[in-house]
Amino acid sequence: MLEYFASKQDLLDLKVELEDKMTKHRDEILTVLDQQTAILRRMDDERVFTFAHIQKLEKRLEEDEADIRTIKMRLAIV
């Protein structure tokens, strides 16, 4: 490998440079992954909220339908 470099120091310099670049890219990747994780958590929270809201609406709809059936029976409406 040393045959491609002028000296061993050139090889060591290249190693240090590559390590720095890899560290920088690793940090960038971790930052993006953290951002994506935050987005996914918010989406999951929104999904849970939406599901609970839909359940509440369905319960209210069932109660309203029961009230309508009761009113129809009292008014003798088919």
ABEGO torsion letter per residue (X at the ends): XAAABABAAAAAAAAAAAAAAAAAAAAAAAAAAAAAAAAAAAAAAAAAAAAAAAAAAAAAAAAAAAAAAAAAAAAGBX
